[in-house]
Amino acid sequence: QVQLVESGGGLVQAGGSLRLSCAASGSIVSINSMAWYRQAPGKQRVSVAIITSSGSTNYEDSVKGRFSISRDNAKNTVYLQMNSLKPEDTAVYYCNAQILPPYTQWRDYWGQGTQVTVSS
């Protein structure tokens, strides 16, 4: 059973920083891309940042220059460093990973979500 467990959310003032972590555990043969999504109240879930297995990254325009995604393949963990936070960054942040379990096919897994609230 594969699980993604997130941590690091919370309440921060505008201009502050937070670091989110997401660790994959269970029976894992390989992990391809890992990503962070967010969903604000009343809005759709959108991609924030993605990192491939080789370390290539891509960011949503509104977070470029402020957020940084990284991963530790030895720990099956992905991070999101969020700096210069703005109230519009307030959302539930979800971790996503493309994982290959034993004896089956690649599939997407999601974390349970962690709340990030930025006060003005």
Disulfide bonds with the S-S distance in Angstrom:
Cys22-Cys95 2.10
